[in-house]
Amino acid sequence: MIKKGLIAGIVMVGIVLALAAFTGKWSYLYFVSGTMGAVSLVLALAYLIDSIVLGSTGTFFSVKKTRRVSRVEDAKRFGAIAVPNVLAAFMRQSERFFPVYHAEASAYSQIQRLQ
């Protein structure tokens, strides 16, 4: 389940990267990926709390033998979906935290604007 979640998260980031590249608005990467990552983290936390309250496969009234995927596995999957999205949003905002690394890219883009 973790592999499927990680692949789904990478596909989501790829779609957002393509959208940002075609439109030229790289802020989409921060807002859309950050939002998807935050929603996935909230869902993972909700499933984890739900598994603590109701058990791994139960409902409020009875334990279902037909439930194949436990809530803990669902929480892991949503957590795996959140990882690439949160990393992509953090990489977009990394120039605020690490301005030295982006100085060369910034100087290059300013030279390109002048030409």
C-alpha positions as CSV (number, residue, x, y, z in Angstrom):
1,M,0.0,0.0,0.0
2,I,2.8,2.4,0.7
3,K,4.2,1.9,-2.8
4,K,0.9,2.7,-4.4
5,G,0.6,5.8,-2.3
6,L,4.1,6.9,-3.1
7,I,3.5,6.4,-6.8
8,A,0.2,8.3,-6.6
9,G,1.9,11.2,-4.8
10,I,4.7,11.3,-7.4
11,V,2.1,11.3,-10.2
12,M,0.3,14.2,-8.5
13,V,3.5,16.2,-8.2
14,G,4.3,15.4,-11.9
15,I,0.9,16.8,-13.0
16,V,1.4,19.9,-10.9
17,L,4.9,20.4,-12.3
18,A,3.6,20.1,-15.8
19,L,0.9,22.6,-15.1
20,A,3.4,25.0,-13.6
21,A,5.8,24.6,-16.5
22,F,3.1,25.2,-19.1
23,T,1.6,28.2,-17.4
24,G,4.9,29.6,-16.2
25,K,3.4,30.2,-12.7
26,W,5.7,28.3,-10.4
27,S,3.7,29.4,-7.4
28,Y,1.2,26.7,-8.4
29,L,3.7,24.2,-7.2
30,Y,3.7,25.6,-3.7
31,F,0.0,26.1,-3.3
32,V,-1.4,23.0,-5.1
33,S,1.2,20.6,-3.9
34,G,1.2,22.1,-0.4
35,T,-2.6,21.8,-0.2
36,M,-2.6,18.2,-1.5
37,G,0.1,17.3,1.0
38,A,-1.7,19.0,3.9
39,V,-5.0,17.3,3.0
40,S,-3.3,13.9,2.7
41,L,-1.6,14.4,6.1
42,V,-5.0,15.3,7.7
43,L,-6.6,12.2,6.1
44,A,-3.7,10.0,7.4
45,L,-4.1,11.4,10.9
46,A,-7.9,10.9,10.7
47,Y,-7.5,7.3,9.6
48,L,-4.9,6.7,12.4
49,I,-7.2,8.2,15.0
50,D,-10.1,6.2,13.6
51,S,-8.0,3.0,13.9
52,I,-7.3,3.7,17.5
53,V,-11.0,4.4,18.3
54,L,-12.7,1.7,16.2
55,G,-9.9,-0.8,15.8
56,S,-8.3,-1.8,12.6
57,T,-11.3,-3.3,10.8
58,G,-14.3,-2.6,13.0
59,T,-17.2,-0.2,12.8
60,F,-19.2,1.4,15.6
61,F,-21.4,-1.7,16.0
62,S,-19.4,-4.7,14.9
63,V,-16.2,-6.1,13.5
64,K,-16.4,-6.5,9.7
65,K,-14.7,-9.6,8.4
66,T,-15.1,-8.4,4.8
67,R,-13.0,-5.3,5.3
68,R,-9.8,-6.2,3.5
69,V,-7.7,-3.1,4.1
70,S,-7.1,-2.0,7.6
71,R,-7.4,1.6,8.6
72,V,-3.7,1.7,9.6
73,E,-2.8,0.7,6.0
74,D,-5.0,3.5,4.7
75,A,-3.2,5.9,7.1
76,K,0.1,4.7,5.7
77,R,-1.1,5.2,2.1
78,F,-2.2,8.7,2.7
79,G,1.0,9.5,4.5
80,A,2.9,8.2,1.5
81,I,0.9,10.4,-0.8
82,A,1.7,13.4,1.3
83,V,5.5,12.9,1.3
84,P,6.2,13.9,-2.3
85,N,3.7,16.8,-2.2
86,V,5.1,18.3,1.0
87,L,8.7,17.9,-0.4
88,A,7.7,19.6,-3.6
89,A,6.1,22.5,-1.7
90,F,9.2,22.8,0.5
91,M,11.6,22.8,-2.4
92,R,9.6,25.6,-4.0
93,Q,9.9,27.6,-0.8
94,S,13.5,26.6,-0.1
95,E,14.9,29.8,-1.7
96,R,13.5,31.7,1.3
97,F,15.3,29.4,3.7
98,F,18.5,28.9,1.8
99,P,19.1,32.0,-0.3
100,V,22.8,31.2,-0.9
101,Y,22.0,28.2,-3.0
102,H,19.6,30.1,-5.2
103,A,21.8,33.2,-5.8
104,E,23.4,31.7,-8.8
105,A,20.1,30.8,-10.4
106,S,18.7,34.2,-9.6
107,A,21.7,35.9,-11.1
108,Y,21.4,33.8,-14.3
109,S,17.7,34.6,-14.6
110,Q,18.4,38.3,-14.2
111,I,21.0,38.1,-17.0
112,Q,18.5,36.3,-19.2
113,R,16.0,39.1,-18.6
114,L,18.5,41.8,-19.7
115,Q,19.3,40.0,-22.9
